[in-house]
Amino acid sequence: MTRLLACESVTFWRDPVLADMEVLKATYVTHSFSRHSHEGYAIGTIESGAEAFTYRGMTYQAPAGTLVVIHPGEVHTGYAGQASGWQYRMIYPPCALVQQAAEELGLPAGQVPFFPQPVIHDRALVQKFQAFHLALEQGASPLERESRLLWLAASMIQRHGERRSPKPQIYRGAAIAVQLKTYLYDHYAEAITLDHLAQTVNMPPLRLLRLCRREWGLPPHQYLIQIRVQQAKRLIATGLPLAVVAADTGFADQSHLTRHFKRWVGVTPGQYQGGCYGERMKAEE
């Protein structure tokens, strides 16, 4: 018989010692993450139940006792892999924190370690991750937090990582995608139309849609929402009122911001704001 998990709950904070790394401990049952990507890594362990997710063109199941690793910039989802939901601990380290371990292991400067298997079955590594996450949760000393993260990253790279070139080959389609991305970042708060976006890069709208899906894994409207959420996170961390953040990032109102923010980040803007100030923001539904 499948054991039902408790109601949905989430604890979120950012660690100022570790470059304001985002930290999450959550139980989700009905919550589902929209297709999205992260600027840094997403690393976590499933403690109960199972999480399912799509990633790099495939669907994966991560049962309890496994480690999940999502590479920076890779579009993925996240939802319950069984009716009872899943309980997990996550960290979202910036690339630089993982690259430090890679460089000390002798990889070239700027190398972005890649983990070909997003679901890792490695009991010792899972235990190492859990010990690190608990140290974060219990407010261990800066020295312990820094040491445990470096040791964890080095172990992951040595046991399950592979080398990837830090400078992928750029072709015309990729260059146009970069141009589109720059435009969206510069104008994210505006009402952008497909025709205007297509004119910006001198490309027919349908061809542009195909390009975005190929290069980003997302259509342009969803990528724009992701950028808005990212910018909202930055503004929320400054202490701005949430209604102002919503207006400044192109959302119709605060409820519109909250709906998309929760689907992308897994916590509400209010919970994120509290976590930015070192509080352990907890919520149950």
C-alpha positions as a Markdown table, in Angstrom:
| # | Residue | x | y | z |
|---|---|---|---|---|
| 1 | Met | 0.0 | 0.0 | 0.0 |
| 2 | Thr | 1.3 | 3.5 | -0.9 |
| 3 | Arg | 1.7 | 5.7 | 2.1 |
| 4 | Leu | 0.0 | 9.0 | 1.7 |
| 5 | Leu | 2.2 | 12.0 | 2.4 |
| 6 | Ala | 1.1 | 14.9 | 4.6 |
| 7 | Cys | -0.5 | 18.0 | 3.1 |
| 8 | Glu | 1.7 | 20.1 | 0.8 |
| 9 | Ser | 4.3 | 22.1 | 2.7 |
| 10 | Val | 7.3 | 24.2 | 1.7 |
| 11 | Thr | 10.3 | 25.7 | 3.5 |
| 12 | Phe | 12.4 | 28.1 | 1.5 |
| 13 | Trp | 15.5 | 30.3 | 2.3 |
| 14 | Arg | 18.6 | 31.7 | 0.7 |
| 15 | Asp | 22.1 | 31.1 | 2.1 |
| 16 | Pro | 24.1 | 34.3 | 2.2 |
| 17 | Val | 27.3 | 32.4 | 2.9 |
| 18 | Leu | 27.0 | 30.4 | -0.3 |
| 19 | Ala | 26.4 | 33.3 | -2.8 |
| 20 | Asp | 22.7 | 33.5 | -1.8 |
| 21 | Met | 22.1 | 30.0 | -3.0 |
| 22 | Glu | 18.4 | 29.1 | -2.9 |
| 23 | Val | 17.5 | 26.2 | -0.6 |
| 24 | Leu | 14.1 | 24.3 | -0.6 |
| 25 | Lys | 12.5 | 21.6 | 1.5 |
| 26 | Ala | 9.1 | 20.7 | 0.3 |
| 27 | Thr | 6.3 | 18.1 | 0.1 |
| 28 | Tyr | 4.2 | 18.3 | -3.1 |
| 29 | Val | 1.1 | 16.3 | -4.0 |
| 30 | Thr | -0.9 | 18.1 | -6.6 |
| 31 | His | 1.6 | 20.9 | -7.4 |
| 32 | Ser | 3.1 | 20.8 | -10.9 |
| 33 | Phe | 6.0 | 22.8 | -12.1 |
| 34 | Ser | 5.7 | 24.5 | -15.5 |
| 35 | Arg | 8.3 | 23.9 | -18.1 |
| 36 | His | 11.2 | 26.0 | -17.1 |
| 37 | Ser | 15.0 | 26.2 | -16.7 |
| 38 | His | 17.4 | 27.5 | -14.1 |
| 39 | Glu | 20.4 | 29.8 | -14.5 |
| 40 | Gly | 22.4 | 27.5 | -12.2 |
| 41 | Tyr | 22.1 | 23.8 | -11.2 |
| 42 | Ala | 19.1 | 22.2 | -9.5 |
| 43 | Ile | 20.2 | 19.4 | -7.3 |
| 44 | Gly | 18.2 | 17.5 | -4.8 |
| 45 | Thr | 17.3 | 14.2 | -3.2 |
| 46 | Ile | 13.9 | 12.5 | -3.0 |
| 47 | Glu | 13.1 | 11.5 | 0.6 |
| 48 | Ser | 9.6 | 10.1 | 0.2 |
| 49 | Gly | 7.3 | 9.2 | -2.6 |
| 50 | Ala | 8.5 | 9.8 | -6.2 |
| 51 | Glu | 8.9 | 12.8 | -8.5 |
| 52 | Ala | 8.4 | 12.6 | -12.3 |
| 53 | Phe | 9.8 | 15.1 | -14.7 |
| 54 | Thr | 10.5 | 15.7 | -18.4 |
| 55 | Tyr | 14.1 | 16.6 | -19.3 |
| 56 | Arg | 16.1 | 16.6 | -22.5 |
| 57 | Gly | 13.3 | 14.9 | -24.5 |
| 58 | Met | 12.7 | 12.1 | -22.0 |
| 59 | Thr | 10.4 | 11.5 | -19.0 |
| 60 | Tyr | 12.1 | 10.3 | -15.8 |
| 61 | Gln | 11.0 | 8.9 | -12.4 |
| 62 | Ala | 13.0 | 9.7 | -9.3 |
| 63 | Pro | 12.0 | 7.4 | -6.4 |
| 64 | Ala | 13.0 | 7.9 | -2.8 |
| 65 | Gly | 16.7 | 7.5 | -2.2 |
| 66 | Thr | 17.8 | 9.0 | -5.5 |
| 67 | Leu | 19.6 | 12.2 | -6.3 |
| 68 | Val | 18.3 | 14.5 | -9.1 |
| 69 | Val | 20.6 | 16.8 | -11.1 |
| 70 | Ile | 19.3 | 19.3 | -13.6 |
| 71 | His | 21.9 | 21.1 | -15.7 |
| 72 | Pro | 21.8 | 24.9 | -16.1 |
| 73 | Gly | 19.6 | 26.2 | -18.9 |
| 74 | Glu | 17.9 | 22.8 | -19.5 |
| 75 | Val | 14.1 | 23.0 | -19.7 |
| 76 | His | 12.3 | 20.5 | -17.4 |
| 77 | Thr | 9.1 | 20.0 | -15.5 |
| 78 | Gly | 8.3 | 18.4 | -12.1 |
| 79 | Tyr | 5.2 | 16.7 | -10.8 |
| 80 | Ala | 4.1 | 13.8 | -8.6 |
| 81 | Gly | 5.3 | 10.4 | -9.8 |
| 82 | Gln | 2.7 | 8.6 | -7.8 |
| 83 | Ala | -0.6 | 9.6 | -6.2 |
| 84 | Ser | 0.9 | 10.2 | -2.8 |
| 85 | Gly | 3.2 | 13.0 | -4.2 |
| 86 | Trp | 6.8 | 13.5 | -3.2 |
| 87 | Gln | 9.0 | 15.0 | -0.5 |
| 88 | Tyr | 12.4 | 16.3 | -1.3 |
| 89 | Arg | 15.3 | 18.6 | -0.4 |
| 90 | Met | 16.8 | 20.9 | -3.1 |
| 91 | Ile | 19.6 | 23.4 | -3.6 |
| 92 | Tyr | 20.1 | 25.7 | -6.6 |
| 93 | Pro | 23.8 | 26.5 | -6.7 |
| 94 | Pro | 25.1 | 29.1 | -9.1 |
| 95 | Cys | 27.4 | 27.6 | -11.8 |
| 96 | Ala | 30.5 | 29.3 | -10.1 |
| 97 | Leu | 30.1 | 27.2 | -7.0 |
| 98 | Val | 30.2 | 24.0 | -8.9 |
| 99 | Gln | 32.9 | 25.2 | -11.2 |
| 100 | Gln | 35.2 | 25.9 | -8.2 |
| 101 | Ala | 35.2 | 22.2 | -7.4 |
| 102 | Ala | 35.7 | 21.3 | -11.1 |
| 103 | Glu | 38.8 | 23.6 | -11.3 |
| 104 | Glu | 40.3 | 22.2 | -8.2 |
| 105 | Leu | 39.9 | 18.7 | -9.7 |
| 106 | Gly | 41.9 | 19.9 | -12.7 |
| 107 | Leu | 39.2 | 20.7 | -15.2 |
| 108 | Pro | 39.8 | 23.7 | -17.4 |
| 109 | Ala | 38.8 | 27.1 | -16.1 |
| 110 | Gly | 35.2 | 27.9 | -17.1 |
| 111 | Gln | 34.3 | 24.2 | -17.6 |
| 112 | Val | 30.7 | 23.5 | -16.7 |
| 113 | Pro | 30.4 | 20.0 | -15.4 |
| 114 | Phe | 27.7 | 17.9 | -17.0 |
| 115 | Phe | 25.9 | 15.0 | -15.4 |
| 116 | Pro | 24.5 | 12.7 | -18.2 |
| 117 | Gln | 22.1 | 10.9 | -15.8 |
| 118 | Pro | 19.6 | 13.2 | -14.2 |
| 119 | Val | 18.5 | 10.5 | -11.7 |
| 120 | Ile | 21.5 | 9.1 | -9.8 |
| 121 | His | 21.3 | 6.0 | -7.7 |
| 122 | Asp | 24.2 | 6.5 | -5.3 |
| 123 | Arg | 23.5 | 5.8 | -1.7 |
| 124 | Ala | 26.7 | 7.3 | -0.4 |
| 125 | Leu | 26.2 | 10.5 | -2.4 |
| 126 | Val | 22.6 | 10.9 | -1.3 |
| 127 | Gln | 23.7 | 10.6 | 2.3 |
| 128 | Lys | 26.4 | 13.3 | 1.7 |
| 129 | Phe | 23.8 | 15.6 | 0.2 |
| 130 | Gln | 21.3 | 15.0 | 3.1 |
| 131 | Ala | 24.0 | 15.8 | 5.6 |
| 132 | Phe | 24.9 | 19.0 | 3.8 |
| 133 | His | 21.2 | 20.1 | 3.5 |
| 134 | Leu | 20.6 | 19.4 | 7.2 |
| 135 | Ala | 23.7 | 21.5 | 8.0 |
| 136 | Leu | 22.2 | 24.4 | 6.0 |
| 137 | Glu | 18.8 | 23.9 | 7.8 |
| 138 | Gln | 20.4 | 23.8 | 11.2 |
| 139 | Gly | 22.5 | 26.9 | 10.6 |
| 140 | Ala | 25.9 | 25.3 | 10.7 |
| 141 | Ser | 29.0 | 27.5 | 10.7 |
| 142 | Pro | 30.1 | 29.2 | 7.4 |
| 143 | Leu | 33.2 | 27.0 | 7.4 |
| 144 | Glu | 31.1 | 23.8 | 7.6 |
| 145 | Arg | 28.6 | 24.9 | 4.9 |
| 146 | Glu | 31.4 | 25.9 | 2.5 |
| 147 | Ser | 33.3 | 22.8 | 3.2 |
| 148 | Arg | 30.4 | 20.4 | 2.8 |
| 149 | Leu | 29.3 | 22.1 | -0.5 |
| 150 | Leu | 32.7 | 21.9 | -2.0 |
| 151 | Trp | 33.1 | 18.3 | -1.0 |
| 152 | Leu | 29.7 | 17.4 | -2.3 |
| 153 | Ala | 30.3 | 19.0 | -5.7 |
| 154 | Ala | 33.7 | 17.4 | -6.0 |
| 155 | Ser | 32.2 | 14.0 | -5.2 |
| 156 | Met | 29.4 | 14.4 | -7.8 |
| 157 | Ile | 31.8 | 15.4 | -10.5 |
| 158 | Gln | 34.3 | 12.6 | -9.8 |
| 159 | Arg | 31.6 | 9.9 | -9.6 |
| 160 | His | 29.0 | 11.0 | -12.2 |
| 161 | Gly | 30.2 | 14.0 | -14.1 |
| 162 | Glu | 31.7 | 14.3 | -17.6 |
| 163 | Arg | 33.4 | 17.1 | -19.5 |
| 164 | Arg | 31.6 | 19.4 | -21.8 |
| 165 | Ser | 33.0 | 22.3 | -23.8 |
| 166 | Pro | 32.4 | 25.7 | -22.1 |
| 167 | Lys | 32.1 | 27.3 | -25.6 |
| 168 | Pro | 29.6 | 25.4 | -27.8 |
| 169 | Gln | 29.7 | 26.0 | -31.5 |
| 170 | Ile | 27.6 | 28.9 | -32.6 |
| 171 | Tyr | 25.6 | 28.7 | -35.8 |
| 172 | Arg | 23.1 | 31.2 | -37.3 |
| 173 | Gly | 20.0 | 29.8 | -35.6 |
| 174 | Ala | 21.7 | 29.9 | -32.2 |
| 175 | Ala | 23.0 | 33.5 | -32.9 |
| 176 | Ile | 19.4 | 34.6 | -33.7 |
| 177 | Ala | 18.2 | 32.9 | -30.5 |
| 178 | Val | 20.7 | 34.9 | -28.5 |
| 179 | Gln | 19.5 | 38.1 | -30.2 |
| 180 | Leu | 15.9 | 37.2 | -29.3 |
| 181 | Lys | 16.9 | 36.4 | -25.7 |
| 182 | Thr | 18.7 | 39.8 | -25.4 |
| 183 | Tyr | 15.6 | 41.6 | -26.8 |
| 184 | Leu | 13.3 | 39.8 | -24.3 |
| 185 | Tyr | 15.5 | 40.6 | -21.4 |
| 186 | Asp | 15.7 | 44.3 | -22.4 |
| 187 | His | 11.9 | 44.6 | -22.9 |
| 188 | Tyr | 10.4 | 42.0 | -20.6 |
| 189 | Ala | 8.0 | 44.5 | -18.9 |
| 190 | Glu | 6.5 | 45.5 | -22.2 |
| 191 | Ala | 3.6 | 44.0 | -24.2 |
| 192 | Ile | 5.5 | 42.1 | -26.9 |
| 193 | Thr | 3.7 | 40.8 | -29.9 |
| 194 | Leu | 4.8 | 37.9 | -32.1 |
| 195 | Asp | 4.9 | 40.0 | -35.2 |
| 196 | His | 7.1 | 42.6 | -33.5 |
| 197 | Leu | 9.5 | 39.9 | -32.2 |
| 198 | Ala | 9.7 | 38.4 | -35.7 |
| 199 | Gln | 10.4 | 41.8 | -37.3 |
| 200 | Thr | 13.2 | 42.3 | -34.7 |
| 201 | Val | 15.2 | 39.4 | -36.2 |
| 202 | Asn | 13.7 | 39.6 | -39.7 |
| 203 | Met | 12.2 | 36.1 | -39.6 |
| 204 | Pro | 8.7 | 34.8 | -40.4 |
| 205 | Pro | 6.7 | 34.2 | -37.2 |
| 206 | Leu | 6.2 | 30.4 | -37.7 |
| 207 | Arg | 9.9 | 29.9 | -38.4 |
| 208 | Leu | 10.7 | 32.0 | -35.2 |
| 209 | Leu | 8.4 | 29.7 | -33.1 |
| 210 | Arg | 10.2 | 26.6 | -34.4 |
| 211 | Leu | 13.6 | 28.2 | -33.7 |
| 212 | Cys | 12.6 | 29.1 | -30.1 |
| 213 | Arg | 11.3 | 25.6 | -29.4 |
| 214 | Arg | 14.5 | 24.1 | -30.8 |
| 215 | Glu | 16.9 | 26.4 | -29.0 |
| 216 | Trp | 15.1 | 27.0 | -25.7 |
| 217 | Gly | 12.6 | 24.1 | -25.5 |
| 218 | Leu | 10.0 | 26.8 | -24.9 |
| 219 | Pro | 7.8 | 29.0 | -27.1 |
| 220 | Pro | 8.6 | 32.7 | -26.8 |
| 221 | His | 5.7 | 33.6 | -24.5 |
| 222 | Gln | 6.7 | 31.0 | -21.9 |
| 223 | Tyr | 10.3 | 32.1 | -22.1 |
| 224 | Leu | 9.2 | 35.7 | -21.5 |
| 225 | Ile | 7.2 | 34.6 | -18.4 |
| 226 | Gln | 10.3 | 32.8 | -17.2 |
| 227 | Ile | 12.4 | 36.0 | -17.6 |
| 228 | Arg | 9.7 | 38.0 | -15.8 |
| 229 | Val | 9.8 | 35.5 | -12.9 |
| 230 | Gln | 13.6 | 35.7 | -12.8 |
| 231 | Gln | 13.4 | 39.5 | -12.7 |
| 232 | Ala | 10.7 | 39.4 | -10.1 |
| 233 | Lys | 13.0 | 37.3 | -7.9 |
| 234 | Arg | 15.7 | 39.9 | -8.2 |
| 235 | Leu | 13.3 | 42.8 | -7.3 |
| 236 | Ile | 11.6 | 40.8 | -4.5 |
| 237 | Ala | 15.0 | 40.4 | -2.9 |
| 238 | Thr | 15.4 | 44.2 | -2.7 |
| 239 | Gly | 12.3 | 44.4 | -0.5 |
| 240 | Leu | 10.0 | 46.1 | -3.0 |
| 241 | Pro | 6.2 | 45.6 | -2.3 |
| 242 | Leu | 4.9 | 42.7 | -4.3 |
| 243 | Ala | 2.3 | 44.8 | -6.1 |
| 244 | Val | 5.1 | 47.1 | -7.3 |
| 245 | Val | 7.2 | 44.1 | -8.4 |
| 246 | Ala | 4.2 | 42.7 | -10.4 |
| 247 | Ala | 3.8 | 46.1 | -12.2 |
| 248 | Asp | 7.5 | 46.5 | -12.9 |
| 249 | Thr | 7.9 | 43.0 | -14.4 |
| 250 | Gly | 5.0 | 43.1 | -16.8 |
| 251 | Phe | 2.4 | 41.0 | -14.9 |
| 252 | Ala | -1.2 | 42.2 | -14.9 |
| 253 | Asp | -1.4 | 42.3 | -11.1 |
| 254 | Gln | -0.1 | 40.7 | -8.0 |
| 255 | Ser | -2.3 | 37.6 | -8.3 |
| 256 | His | -1.0 | 37.1 | -11.8 |
| 257 | Leu | 2.5 | 37.3 | -10.5 |
| 258 | Thr | 1.7 | 34.9 | -7.7 |
| 259 | Arg | 0.2 | 32.3 | -10.0 |
| 260 | His | 3.1 | 32.1 | -12.4 |
| 261 | Phe | 5.8 | 32.5 | -9.7 |
| 262 | Lys | 4.5 | 29.5 | -7.7 |
| 263 | Arg | 4.3 | 27.4 | -10.9 |
| 264 | Trp | 7.9 | 28.3 | -11.8 |
| 265 | Val | 9.6 | 28.5 | -8.4 |
| 266 | Gly | 7.5 | 26.3 | -6.2 |
| 267 | Val | 6.9 | 28.9 | -3.5 |
| 268 | Thr | 4.8 | 32.1 | -3.5 |
| 269 | Pro | 6.4 | 35.6 | -3.9 |
| 270 | Gly | 5.7 | 36.2 | -0.2 |
| 271 | Gln | 7.5 | 33.0 | 0.9 |
| 272 | Tyr | 10.4 | 33.9 | -1.4 |
| 273 | Gln | 10.6 | 37.4 | 0.0 |
| 274 | Gly | 10.8 | 36.1 | 3.6 |
| 275 | Gly | 13.5 | 33.5 | 2.6 |
| 276 | Cys | 15.6 | 36.3 | 1.1 |
| 277 | Tyr | 16.1 | 37.7 | 4.5 |
| 278 | Gly | 17.4 | 34.5 | 6.1 |
| 279 | Glu | 14.0 | 33.4 | 7.5 |
| 280 | Arg | 12.9 | 29.8 | 7.1 |
| 281 | Met | 9.6 | 30.5 | 5.3 |
| 282 | Lys | 7.2 | 27.6 | 6.0 |
| 283 | Ala | 3.8 | 27.2 | 4.6 |
| 284 | Glu | 1.3 | 24.4 | 4.4 |
| 285 | Glu | -1.7 | 23.9 | 2.2 |
